[in-house]
Amino acid sequence: MKRICTIAAVVTAAAVAAGSAGAATPKLAGMVNDQFKISVTKSGKKVKTLKAGTYLLVVTDKTAAHNFHITGPGVNKTTSVSGKKVVTWKLKLKKGVYKYVCDPHKSFMKGSFTVK
């Protein structure tokens, strides 16, 4: 009986580990560069819609002339204009519209996506 309990415990632990491995937080890539381009992508494709949930947004700010600023329901994150860096934000995205811009050039360096 003791051996059956041990086997059951090992099988249960393996199932839990497998389940949590598949539950990794989805990643989005944000980018702003010196060619006046700004974007949010997932798996290399421009994001238009997402399901509500928690995401990691990895922003690569490649220039000191621009910034990356994202806003939406409960979200307001920005990089500085004067610096170049890579930042990672854990965002809980709720239903609604999210907008991202370069603040100094917001009239033409902008984009958005919808969370359903």
N, C-alpha and C positions, 0 to 999 in steps of 0.2 A: 504494500500500500504506500509505503514511504517513497518507493521508486516512482510510482505513478504520479504522486504529488509533485515530485521533482521534475519529471518530464512535463507535466502540465504547466508548471511554473516557467520552465524554459520556453515552451511553445508560446505562452502568454507574453513573456518578455520580448520574444522575437516579433510577435504580431504588433505589439505596441511600438517597438523600434521601427518596424517597416511602415506603420501608419504615420508616425511623426516624421519620418524621412520624406514622405510624399507631401507633407504639409508645409513645405518651405515657403517663406514669404516671397511672393512674386516680385521681380525686379523690373523697374522702369529706368530708362536712361534719359536724363535731361542733358542738353548740350547748348552752349552758346559759344560762337567763335568770332574771329576777327573778320569774317566775310559777311557779317550782318545776318547770320543764320542762327535760329533758335528752334529747338524741337524737343518733343517728348516721344520716345519710342519704346516699344516692347518687342523683344526678339527681332530688332532691326526694322520694324515697321512703325510708321507714324501712328500714334494712339488717337483714335477717334471716339471710342467708347470703352468703358471698363465696367466690371461688376463692382459693386460696393465691397469694401474690405480693406485690409491692411496691405500696404505695398512699401517696398524700399525704393526710393527715388535717388539714384546716383547721378549727381549733377557734375558735369565736367565744364568748368568755366575756363575757357582757353585764352581769355584776353583781359587786359586791364582797362579796356575801353567800354565794356559792357557788363551787365549782370544778368542773373537769372532770378526771376521773381514769380512765384506761383501763389495763386489765391483761389479760394473756393470755400464751400461750407466747412468751417472750422480749421481752415488752412491758410497761413500767411507766412511763407518762408522766402528768404532772399539771400543771395550772395552779394558781396560788396562789389562796387564798380571798380575800385582801384586794385583789386587782386585777381590772381589766377589761382584756381585750386579745384580740387575734387572734394565734394561733400556728399554725405549720405544722410538722407532724412527718412525716418520711418513715419509714414503718413497713413492715417485712417481716413479713407475716402468714403464719403457719404453720398447719397443720391444728390445730383445737382451738376452744375457746370463749373469747371475749373479752368482758369485762364493763366497763361504764363506769358511774360513779357521781359524785354530788356527795358528797364525804366527810362534811360536816357533816349531811347529810340522806340518808345511804345506805340507810335503811330504806324510803324511798319514791321517791327520785330516782335511778333506776337503769335499766339496760337491758343487753342482751347480743346478740351475734350469733355465728354459727358459721362457721368457715372450713373448707372441704372441700378 
